[in-house]
């Protein structure tokens, strides 16, 4: 099994939920993807870092980050993988609102004005969160060279981001996750010590 196949399985097992949900955009959906249950999982963090780093544009950006908190583990995982690869890409986090005390910064972490950055999202739906992060980066003097998403819900967000001038790369589309979810729900569960076995 490849690393991508393993991450797909983890997302299906840990992050995809079927039912009736109200999304952050206010829209209703029959499925919900909570990537945080995968991106904070030890193996998930490793795989997100490896695959996320391999999806970065070249020349590599100086930093990667996005709107807290969904983007935070993804950015940190990619930064860690980049260091191991010998091509460091540092991580930062964009606050939803500027800090009311201290420096009043909107961006925290390893970010400096003038840097080339990739904005990261765990899930793209409308694209609003990524665009807010892009705006914050530009306001602070950074250059956004692209947007990286773990999952694209394929509901127009990617197109909205690209219309704003930022190329988008997504590791998975929701259609692929749902197909894999359907396959896993109809497959025979693995044997466990508690599973009765019939011998021929």
N, C-alpha and C positions, 0 to 999 in steps of 0.2 A: 504494500500500500504506500502510495506517495504521501509526502507531507500535505499536499493540497487535499488529497482524498481523506486523510485523517482529520484535517481541520473541518472539512465539510461534514464528516460524521459527528464531530464534537458539536458543531453548530446545530445540527439536526437534533442531537440527543439533549443538548443543554439549553439551547436558545430559542428554538422555534416552538411556538405555542399556537394551537388552533382553537377557535372559539369566537366570541364576540368582544371586540376591543375598541376603545376610543383612543386614537393616536394623539400625539402631541399637537398635531395640526388641527385636531378637532374632528377629523374624519373617522368613520367607523370602518373596521376591517375584520375579516374572518380569520386573520392570522397576525401574530405579533412576534417580533424578533427582539429578544433582550440579549444583545451581544455581551453584556457585562458578565453574564454567567459563564461565558467562554473566555473572554479576554482576561479575566482575573483568575482563571483556572491555570494551574502550573503548566500543564502541557499546552493548553490553548495559548497562553502568553508566549511560550517558546515558538509555536507554529506561526502565530500572528506576526511575531517579530521577523522570523525568517522569510515568510512569504511577502510581508509588507515591505521589507527592505529590498527584496528582489524586484518589486514592482515600482520602485522609485525611478524617476526619470534621471537620465545622465546628461550633463554632469550632475553629480549628486548635490542636493540642496544642503544648506548649512544647518537647517533645523527643521523639525516637524512637530506639529501640535494642532490643537483645535479646541473647540468649546468644551469646557469642563461639564460633566465628568465622563461622558461616554468616550470621548477621544483620548482621555488621559492614559489608560493602560495600553492603548494601541500605540500612541506616540512613544511611550517609555519602552515598549517591547521592540519597536523598530530601532530606537536609539541604541538599545543594548546589542541587538543583532549587528548594527552597523559598526559598533566598536570591535566586536569579535572579527568582523570582516576586514578590519583595518581601514575603514572609510567612514569616520565618525560623522553622524548626523545627530545633533543634539535635540533634546525634547523641551517643549514649552507647553503652557496651558493658558487658555484664554478664559478669563472670568466672564460670567454673564453680565456683571455690572462692575464698573471700576471700584476699587477699594476706597472706602470712605475715610481711611486713615493712612498714616505712613506716606509712602510715595504716591499713592493713588493710582497705581499702575493697573492697566487692564490685562496685560500679559505678564505671566510669571514664569520663571524658569530660565533656561539658556537661550534667550532671544536678545538680539541686538539690532538696532536700527541699521538698515542697509543690507541685512542678510537676505539670501534667497531661501524661501521656505516652501514646504508642502503642508497644506492644511489637511488634517485627517478627520474622518468621521467614522463612527462605528456603523451607523445605519443612515443612508440617505433616503429621505421620503420626499419632502417638498424642496429640500436644498437650503432651507432657511438658516439652519444652524451653521452650515459650512459657509454660507455667504456672510453671516454675522462675524464669523471668525476671520474671514478674508478681509472684511472691512476693518476689523480691529488691527490686523497685521499691517495693512496699508496705512492706517492712521498713525501707527507707531513707527513708520518708516521702512517696513519690510516689503519685499517683493514676493508675491505669491506666484510660484511657477507651476502649481498644479494642486489638485485635490485627490486624496486617496481615501477610498471607502472600503470597509470590510464587506458590507452588504448594501446593494442597491435595491430598494423596494420596487423599482421600475414604475414609479408613479409620477414621473415628470421632473423629479428633483435634479437628476443628472443633466437633463436638457436645460433647466433653469441656470445651473451653475456654469455650463458651457456657454450659454448665451451671454452670461456676464463676463466671459473671456477667460475662464479657467478650465484647462483640460482636466478630465476626470478619468481615474482608473478605479475600478471596483474589483475586488477579489472574487466576489460571488454576486449573482443576481438572485432575487427572491424566487424566480421560477425554478432555478436549479435546486434551491433548498427545498421547495415544496415537492418537487419530483422525488428528491432523495428521501424526504419525509414519508411520502406515500409508499415508496419501496420498503422502507424500514418497518412501516406499520403492518405490511402484509408478509414480511419475511418471518421465518421460523425463529423464535428467540433462542439464544445460545443456551446450551446445557449448563446447569449449575448443580452443585451438590444436592440441592433440594428438588431438582426436577426429576420426576419419575421417569425411568427408562424401561422400555419394553424390549426384551431380547427375542430375536427371531429363533 
